[in-house]
Amino acid sequence: MNREQVTQHWFMHRNVTLDILQKLPESALHFKPWDGALSLADLIVHMHGSSLMFSGAVKAGRFERPSGQQAAKPTTLEELRQLAAHMTEETKNTLLAIPQEHLEKPVEGTEMFGGGQPLQGKTVLSIMIDHEIHHKGQLFVYARMVGVQEMPMFMKRA
């Protein structure tokens, strides 16, 4: 799979997330399905930030420590939508800027995923997409719990 194919596959899932964000009521921003769960806003920030982190690691050839910046804390649903759109564009640009050879090279810092050996860039991007799918499933449940009745299909072409 080349970087354009990876980007297209990832977008088929991210587009659904962006669609769900358009259907949510304002009251959903801080919704948590149980004590200790991520709020809906925190779930979205986590999903989007993680994709940016994974794609950036493959581009750089290594996972880097976060810069110490606090995660964004949107105060309205519109701010969350804008943040999601911005981070989606940033991730897309990062994915498309990954040198093709980085897909075959090991990414430093991936030992944390098990096996004790670094993973190839294409494997890290596969994990990124799996992570997106996992949290998108959670978002489906959150959206239903806050009253969204019409939901998109689980994948959507760009």
N, C-alpha and C positions, 0 to 999 in steps of 0.2 A: 504494500500500500504506500503510495506517495503522500506528501504533505497535503496536496489538494484533496485527495480522497479522504484522508483523515479529517480534514476540516469540514468537508461536506457531510461525512457521517456524524461528526459531533454536532454540526448545525441542525441535523434532522431531529436531534433531541433538544438542543437549546431553544429552537424555535417554539417548541411546545411549552417550555417554561415561560418564555416571553408572552405567549398567548394566554396562559393561565393568569399571569400577572395582570393582564388587561381585564379579566373577569372578576377579580377580587373586590369585595367591598372595603372601604376605608377602615372599617372596624377590624379587618383581618391582620393589620400590620403587626400587632403585638400578640396575636393569638398563639397559644400553646396548647396542644392537645392533652398534655398532662404536666404536672409539676416536674420540673427538671428538664423538660424538652426545650429544644431551641424554639424561639419565637419564629413566626413565619418570616419576618424580616431577617433574622439572624440566619435562618436556613438558606435564604436566597443569597445573602452576602457570603456565606460559607461556600455554597456551590460555585458561585462566580469567581470568588477569590482563589479557590482550589484549582479551577481550570486554568486560571492565569498562572498560578504557581507551577503546575505540571508542565504546561506548554513552555514557560520560561526556563524551566530546568532542562528540558530537551534542547532548546535553542542554545543555552549557555553550556550544556554538557555537564551540568552539576546542579544539585539543589543548593540554594543559598539561604542563609538565615534571613528571616524577615527583617526588614529595615527598622523595626521598632515602632512603626506607625500603627496607630490604633485602627482596628477595623471600622469601616464606615458605619455610622448609626443613623440611617434615614429616619426622619421624624414624620414623614407622610408617605402614603402609598405612591404618590407621584415622584417623590424623591427616590424611592426604592426602584421604581420603573426606570427612571433616568440613570441611576447607578447601574442597574442590570444592563441596560442598553450600552452604556459606556464600557463596562467591563467585557461585555460580549464582543464589541468592536475591537477592544484592545487584545483580547484572546485570539480572535480571528487573525488580526495582523501579526501577532506573535507566531501562531501556527504557520502562516504562509511565509514567514521569514526564517523558518527553521531550515538550515542547510540540509539538503537531501541526504547527505552522508551521515548526518547526526541520527537518522532513524536506525541505522545499523550499529552505531557506536554505543558503548556503555555510558550510562549517566551516573556520575559520582553521587553517592548519597542514597542510592536505591536499595542498599542492603537492608534497610528498615522494612522492606516489603517481604522479607523472608528469603531463605536460601543462602544468605551470606555473600552473594556475589552481585555486582552491579547488573542492572537490567538494561537492555538495549532501549534506545529512544522510542522505537515503535511499540515496545511493551509498556513503557511509561505512558504513552499516549492512549494505549488500550485501557490501562488502569484509569486514566483521566475520564474516558468515556463511560466506563463501568461506574465510576463514582458519580458522574452526572446522572446516569440512569437510576441509580440507587436513590439519590436525593429527589429526583423528579418524581419517583414513586411516592415518596413521603409527601411531596407537594400536592399530588393528586388527593391524598387522604386529607391533608389540611384544608384544601379548597372545598372538598365535599362537606367537611365539618363546619365550615363557615357559610354554607348555603349555596355554593356554586352548583348549579344543576346541569348546565350544558358544558361538557368538557371536550377538549380536542382529542383526537387520536393520539396514541402514544408516540408517534413519529410524524414529522411533517417535512416535506421537501421545501427547500428554500424558494 
